[in-house]
Amino acid sequence: MTTDFKFILDTLWLLISGALVMWMGAGFALVEAGLCQAKNTVTILTKNLVVYAVACLLYWLLGYNLMYGEGNAVLGAGLMLSGMKDGAHSLMSDFFFQVVFVATAASIVSGAVNERMKFWAFFWFTVVLSAVIYPIQGHWSWGGTALGGLMENFKDFAGSTVVHSVGGWAALAGVIVLGPRLGKYGPDGRVRPIPPSNMALATLGTFILWLGWFGFNGGSQLAAGSMDDIKAVALVIVNTNMAAAAGSVAAVILTQLLYRKMDLSMVLNGALSGLVAITAGPQYPSIALAVLIGAVGGVLVVFAVPFFDKLKLDDPVGALSVHLVNGVWGTLAVGLFSPEATFLAQLRGVAIVGVFTFGLSLMTWLILHKAMGLRVTPQEEQEGIDLHEFGMEAYSGLGPQRSRPSFGS
């Protein structure tokens, strides 16, 4: 009876945590919609919903096999093998918990390439990311092979590298191939801000992500059926919360000092940066150390956003600064502060995953660019992707009336 009860608690915790992580998709959608222009909102919302659906299907058909493949058990009609992360006690609950992580990585890419990419180009990249790129690198870190020993002793508790910097490296490759939005950078090299459409949506999205992260990190304990497990989950969630708080406060103070005005977008990204940074190791530090890691994340994002702009790498939502920069920082922080990790092993893991993900993503983007083109036309970008690719507006009647394509003609 005790064994059955532990099985129930462990499985239930994975399912609840997975549901929280799935709800992060709503957070990504709102953050992107709020920080981008209203004329592209339908596109953004569609991408974020379809990203989740595509990730579920492709990870079921192929990705989970590549990442955790041992044995020959079949789940449904897909080629689902019986391998699973250590400590997970139900194949179904483990699959559900893992698949929502794939969708998170793909959502990161969505934000960075917003407002000038064709929907179908992004769709096909998501297929490759979910079925091939994410699961192969995940197999080295979480799936058991350690890449012939090269990833030995690499520690990433909930995915600062495996999820967040992977999404960031893939996004970086896409941004390089895609180029900046029209008018973002002047001929003199100066950055021309493109105002966000709705900071209320972006703020709500950040709160949703913050909440979902308790499942993201807390669920990565993979068990809740014993007193030790519950204590570990509590520590993870508290450290996750405190790192986010520190990241947001660090960003609000730093923007005031640097610009003499506070910047809400930076404050929101400061909270997200603290969350990304603590994700690699929320299970070991004291609260004070978690606050330090999160605060450094909030500082880094304030400097990273203008740094990428100087390189003319246009990222409408700051995804590179939040997920790539702080995914790397959080992973290296484990090597600096955790007694169970070394800085060299963490650095090596970051480098291997980064080179693999960026290289394969770049190749995929270039193939898609050659085969179908990545960018919408200048006219479509100026008038809004929503009208041209979807034939509708998110906020009908609030702006100038424009002709809509007819689907019946």
N, C-alpha and C positions, 0 to 999 in steps of 0.2 A: 504493500500500500504506500509506503514511504517513497519507493522508487517511482511508482505511478504518479504520485503527487509532485515530485520533483520534475518529472517529464512534463506534466501539465503546466507547471509554473514557467519552466524554461521555454517551452514552445509558445505559451501565451505571451511571454515578454518579447520574444522575437516578432510575433505578429503585431503586437501593439507598437513596438518600435518601428517596424517596417511601415505601418500606417502613418506614423508621425513623419517619417522620412518622405513617404509619398506626398504628404501634404506640403512638404517643402517646394514641390513643383508649383503650387499656388503662389508661394512666396517669390520664387524666381520670376514667375509671370508678372506679378505686380511690380516688383522692383524694376524689371526691364520696361514695362509699359509706362511707369512713372518717370523714369529717367530719360526716356526717348521721346520723340515727337509724336503727337496725337495721330498724324496721318499714317503711321505705321503700326498702330496698336493692334488691329485685327491680325496682321501678320505675326506679331510677337506672341499674341495669345494662342494662335493656332500652332505655332512652332512649339511652344512649351507643352501643350497638350499632346501633340503628335510625337514629340520627343519621348515622352513617357510611354506611349503606346508602342512605338517602334522598339525602344529599349527592352520592353517586356517580351515582345515576340522574338527578337533576334537573340536575346540572351537565353531564352528558352530553347530555341532551335539549335544554337551553336555555342554561344558565349559561355554558358555555365559548364559545358563539357570541356572547353579549352582551359577554363580557370581551375576547376576542381575535379577533372576527370580521372576517376579510378573506378574500376568495376564496370558493370554493364546493365545496371537497373534502368528501366525506361519510365519516364514520367510523362503520362499522356501520349501525344503523338510525336513529341519532340525527342531528340537524342539526348535525354537527360541522364547523366551518369550519377553514380551514387556517392562520389566524393563530396565532402563538405568541410567547412572550417572546424577546427578542433573545438570541442565543447558543444557544438550544435547537435541536438538530439532528434530532430525531425527534418527529413529531406524537404518536405513541402515548406515548412516555416523558414528553413535556411535559404531555400531558393527565393522565397518572397523577400526576405530581408536583404539578400544580395542584389536582387534585380533593381530595387529602388536606388541603390548606390550607382548603378550604371546610368540611370536616368539623370542623376545629379551631375555626373561628369559631363553628359551631353548638354545639359541646361547651361553649364558654364560657357560652353562654346557659343551657344545661342546668343548670349548677351553681348559678347565681344564683336560679333559680325552683324549686328543689327543695322537696319536702315539702308542697306545697299546690296544685300545678297538675295539672289533668287531663292524662293522657297524650296524648289525641288533639288537644287544643288546642296542646300543644307540637309534636306531629307536623306539624300544618298550618302552624305558624309556620316550622318548619325547611324546609318546601317553599318558602315564599316567600323565605326568607333565601338558600337555595341557588340558586334559579332566577332571582331578580330583584335583591335588595338587594346581596348580596355581589358579583356580577359587574358590576353597573353602576358601583359606586364603584371596583371594581378596574380597570375599563376606563380610568378617568380617570388612575389612578396607574401601572398596568403595561401597559394595553392599547393605549395610543398616542394618545388624543385630547387628553389634558390639559384637558378641559372648556373648549374654546375659549381656552386659554391661562391660565385661572385656576389650574390645577394645574401650570403650567410650572415647571420647576426643583425640584419637590417630590421629595425623596429618601426612599425607604423600601426598604431593601435586601431584607429578608425579611418585613416585614409587621407592625411594631409598631402601625401604624395600619391598614393594609389588612386585616389579619387580627384582631389582638388588640383594638384599640380598637373596631373594627367589632362584634366579638362583645360587647364591653363596653357600647357604646351601645345595641345591641339588647336586651341584658339589662337595662340601666337602665330602658328603656321598659317592659319586661315587669314588673319589680319594682314600678314605680310603679302600674301598672294592677292588678296582682295583690294587692298589700298584704302585710303581714307574716304570719308564721306565728302561730297562736293562742298567746297567752301569752308571746310574745317581748318585748313591751314592756308594762310595768305601767301602771296608771292615772296614776301619778305621773311617768311618762315614763322611769323607770329601765329599763335593759336587763336582761332575765332570760336568762342564758346557757342554751342548750339543748346539753347535753353531746354530744360526738361519740361514735360507736359503736365505732370501731376505729382508733386512731392508727397501729397497725402497717400497716394497709392504706393509710392516707393517706401514710405515709412511703414505702412501696414504690411507690405511684403517683407520688410526687414524683421518686424515682430513675428511674423509667421515662420520665417527661417530660423529665428532665434529659438522659438518653441520647438520646431521640428528637429533642431540639433540635439535636443535632449534624447530623442530616439536614435539619432545618428550615432552619437558617442555612447550614450547609455546602453543602447542595444548591442553595441560591439563587445560588451562583456559576455554576450552570448548565453547567459544563464541568469536565473533569478530564483533558483530552487533551494538555495541554502543561505544561512546567515552570512557567510563570507561573501557570497555573490551579491547579496543585497547591499552589504556595506560597500562593496566595490562600486556598484551601480550608483549609490548615493554620492560617493566621492567624485566619480566621473561627472555626474550631472552638476554638482556644486562647482567643480573646477571649470566646467564648460560655461556655466552661467557667469562666473566671476571674470573669466578671460574676456568674454564679450563686453561686460560692463567696463572693464579696464580699457579695452580697445576703443570704445565709443568716447569715454572721457578723455583719453589721450588725444584723440582726433579733434575734439572740440577745443581743448586747450591749445593745441599746436596750431590749428587754423586761426585762432584768435591772435596768437603771437606773431604768426607769419604774415597774415593778411589784414590784421586789425578788424576782421569780421569773421564770425563763425560761418561755416559752410555745412548745411544740413546733409548734402550728398556725401561729404567726407565723413560726417559723424555716423551716418548709416553704414558706410563702407568700413569705418573704423570698428564698429561692432562686429560686422561680418569677418573682418580680418582677424579679430581676436578669436572668433569661433574657429576659423580655418587653422590658425596657429596652434591652438590647444588640441586639435583633433588627433595629431600624431601621438600624443602622450598625455591624455587627461587622467590616467589611472594611477600615476606615480607621485605627482608633485603635491606640495602643500598648497593651501589656498594662496598664500603670499607669492609663491613661485608661479602659480597659474595667472595671477594678476600681472606679474612681471612679463610673462610670455605674451599675454593678451595686449598689454600696453605697448610693447615693442611692435606688435602687429599693427596697432592703431597709428603709431608713428611712421612705420614703413609705408603704409598706404598713402599717407599725405605726401610723402616724397616720391612715391612710385608713379602716381597719376601724372604729374608734370614731367617726370622722366620719360615715360612712354610718349607723351606728347612731343617732347623735344626730338625724339626719334621718328616722329610723324607716324606712329603706330596708333591709329584711331580706334579707341575702345569706348563705345558710348556709355557703358555702365561701370567701367572700372574693374572688369572681371580679371584682367591680367594682374592688376595690382593687388586685388583681394586674394584670388585663388592660386595664381602662379607664384607670386613673390612670397606670400605668407604660407603657402603650402611648403615651399622650400625652407622658409624660416622655421616653421613649426617642426619639421622633420629634423633639421639640424639642431634645434633646441633640445630634442631628446638626447642627442649625442653629447650635448654640453652638460645636461643636468641629471639625466637618469643614470643610476649606477649599473643598470642592466644593458646599457648601450655604449658604443664608442663613436666618437665624432667621425672617424675615418670610415667606419661601416655605414653610417648614415649618409655621409657625403658621397660615397661610392654608389649607394642605392639611388640617391637623388640624380646623380649623373647618368647612370645606366637607364633609368626610367625616362629621364628627360631626353636623352639622345634617341632612344627607341621611339618614344611617342612623337616627338617633334619630327623626326625623319620620316616615319611612316605616314604621319598626318600631312606633312608637306607633299609627299608623293601623291597622296590621295587627292588633296586639293588641286594639285597641278593637273592630274588626270581629269578631274571634273571640270576644271577650267578649259582644258583642251576639248573635252567631249561635249559640253553643254554651256559653258560660260558660267561664271560665278555671279557677276554683277547684273543688276537691272540696268536699263538704259538711263542716261542722264535725265530724260524727260520723266521717266517713271520714278526716279529717285526724287526729283523736285516736286512732283505732284503727289507722291505717296504710293508706296507699294500696295497698300490696301485696295485702292481703286483699280489698279491695273492687274493684280494677280488674284484678287478676291471679289472685286466688284461691289465692295461695301465699305462703310465707314464705321468706326467704333462709336463715334459721337455724332450721329446723324443730325443735321440741322444746326450744329453749333459753329460751322465754318462756312466758307464760300461754297455755293452749290456747284458741283462739277458733274459733267456727264459720266455715266457709268457704263462699262461694257455690258452688252446684252448677251446672256448665255443662250438665248433662244435663236439667235440669228446665225 
